[in-house]
Amino acid sequence: MLLIPLIGIVFFALTGHRADTGKLNVRFNAVCLAATLWLATNVLNRGAILSADRAFLIDPFNVYLIVLTAFVGLTTSIFSAPYMAHEMEIGKLTEQRLKLYYSMYQGFMLAMYLVLTTNNMGVMWVAMEGATLATVLLVSLYRTPESIEAGWKYFILCGVGIAQALFGTILLYYAAVQVGDIENSLLWSILYTHADKLNPEVLQIAFVFMLIGYGTKIGLVPLHNWLPDAHSEGPTPMSAVLSGLLLNDALYAVVRNKMLVDGATRSATAGYLMMGFGMLSFLVAAFFLHRQKDIKRMFSYSSIEHMGMMTFAFGIGSPLATFAALLHMTIHSLTKSAIFVTVGHAAQVAGTQSIDNIRGLIKTQPSIGWGLLIGTIAIAGFPPFGVFTSEFLVLLSTMHSYPWLTPLLLLGIGIAFAGLFRHIHPMVYGDKPEGQMPVKANLWPVMIHLALVLWLGLSIPGFLANWFSQATLLISGSAPL
């Protein structure tokens, strides 16, 4: 699984642009998806898998994220092939930059797989930094002044943030060497097994730095400023994988560290911090949805809102809240990546990303108009789509554990709903501008994603519920590794 994208990086960097480059990128991601499904089958049948040298760990928590990463990576690559070809046809890209795009796409996927599979907390940090470097090159791909500015903003803010995570990792190492084997002190499986022996004060300080560092990658307020610019100035396929995958992996890193802090302190300190940052991000992003004039920036704030809700739910820490957060991670990735696919084509149809100038999509190209409308309905939490189910579970767990926070949660959901639909309605149903023409679009990945989101809202398959249940027990400390 790790070797395939590594080969892809070298292959696309050396071969240059070809007529079938987009299809080859799809094939690389399809083989990766097959490998992850085989891996998931082994975990479901045998339980957690630890490699012989203990360098890699696959357990119920990360295995479903691995499959989700491969699936979204594949469907986004299917969409990106005609999209990027169109971008080159209209002169926004050269062959050299298109070669860079496909090489860095595989580099990003490699970094995501490594974050999820490594058993070493230091390697996890390195992989997250690798994802930053790959996406910086994707954000600035168009080489416009705005995209270069967004790339530098992303690089500097996330570089500073990831430096905080590095200091937290150093503190984690310091706590670990006091009680165990120096050589294996950053192995998560060892840390988790002996968490009760670690210095709780040092672990609490380390978690603050981890939350700030990885929280920058999640887009938690007030560390979120890079995310709207990166979404709006980079190519749309990058926005789809950035919002659908990178934010999940950063949250995964925070939760892994929270599990260690919970085991060391036997307190809810880490959970309270996550709840505070999560609720703040959720509410601020909901208000900022109303102020946006760029369609990709608007949906980037929607991503911040939903990542805030997930962080808040993981912070609550109850089995119901954890289950809801895991379900929401899955559904949000599927829905938001589908939305960005339609947003990309909508911008191509209108020739702009300005919300005020995108009009009459259903009249110009019904598949794009309906895709954007249904995707927005799904992400806003309308039943029977899965976002409604996961948000309802988060609401129930909040009412049970912290009932005084329930009004804030309902307020944020209502404000976000209003912010989305005040903009979407005229874009979809407004008068069609003169000269607006349809574009070549591959929207069946959108239909698959939205069908899955609908299915998860009506009924969660037994194998997926089993994954979530096992991961919930592991995260809450109710089950051994």
C-alpha positions, 0 to 999 in steps of 0.5 A: 500500500505504501509502495504503490504511491511511492512508485507513482511519485517517481513514475509521474515525475520521470515520464512527463505528461501523456494523453493517458496520465489521468487514467494512469493516476486512477489505476494507481489509486485503484490498486491502492484501494484493493490493497487497503480492502485486503488489509481491512479484511485481515484486521476484521478477521484477526484483530489488530496487526503489528508488523514484525519490527513494530514499525506499523500498526493497523487496528480498528481505529485506523483501518477504516480511515485507511480504506476511506482515504483510498476510496476518496483518493480513487474517486477524486482521481477519476474526477481530476482527470477530465478536470485537469485536462480542461484546465490545461486546454484553457491555458491555466496549466502547462504540461510541466505543472500537470506533471507536478500535479500528478506526482504530488497527488501520489506524494500526498496519498503516500503521506496520508497512508504513512500517517495512518499506518505508522506505529511511531509518533515521530514518523507520524509527525514526519509524514504530516510534514510531508503532506504539508510539503506536497499540498503546498506545491498543489496549492500554488500550482497555478502560479498566480499571485493569489495562489503563491500567496496562499501557498506561502501562507499555508506553508508558514502557518502550518510550518509554525503549527507543525513545529509545536507538534514536534515540541509536543512529540519531544516532550512525549519522548522525554516522558517515555524514556523515564520509564521504558526502552529508549530505542522504542520509546516513541512506539505508540503501542508501547506508550499506550500499554504503559500509559499509566506509568508516564508522567501525567504533568509532562503528558498534559503539557505535551498534549497542549502542543500537540493540539495546537500543532495538529489543530492547525492542520485540522483548521481549528479556530484561531489556527484556521486562516490558511485553510480558506485560502488554500481551498480557494486558490488551489486546483479543485481536486486538491480541495477535495482530498484536502478537506476529505482526507488531510483534516481527518488525518490531523484529527486522528493524530490528536485523538491518538495523543488524547488516548495516551493522555487519558491513560496517564492522567485518568482525567478529562483534561485533554477532552476539555481542551478538545471540546473548547477548541471544537466548539469555538471552531464550530461556532466561528465557522458557522458565522463566517459562512455568511460573509463569503463571496467565493464558493470554495472559501464558503465550503472551506468554512463548512469544513472548519465547522464540521471538523470543530464538531468532530473535535468537540465530540471526541472531546466529550469522550463518551462511547456514543459521542466517539461513535458519532465522531467516527461516523461523522468523519466518514460521512463528512469526507464522502460528502465534502469531497463530492461537493468540491467535485461539483463546485469545481465544475460549477466554477468552470461552467460560470468561468468564476468562483464568485458566488454572486456570478454563479447562476442558473446551474440547473438550466445550463448543466442539470447534473452539476446543478442537482449535484451541488444542491443535493450535496449541500442538502446532505452537508447541511444535515437534512434527513435522511442523509448520514450527516443528520444521523451523526449530528443527531448522535452528537447532539444526544451525547451532548444532552446526556453529558453536558446539557448546558452546551446543547443550545450552542450546538443547536445555534451553530447548526441553525446558523450554518444551515442559513449561511449555506442556503442563502448562497446556494439557492440563487446559484442553482436556480437563478437566471442563466447568464448569456453565453454560459455553456456546459463543460465536460464533467465526470460526475458519477463519483459524486453520485456514488458518494451521495448514494453512500451518504444516503445509505449511511443515513438510513442504515449503517452496514453491519461490518461498518458498525462493527468497525466503529464499535471496535474503534470506539472501545479502543479510543475510550480505553474499554478494550485492549490493543 
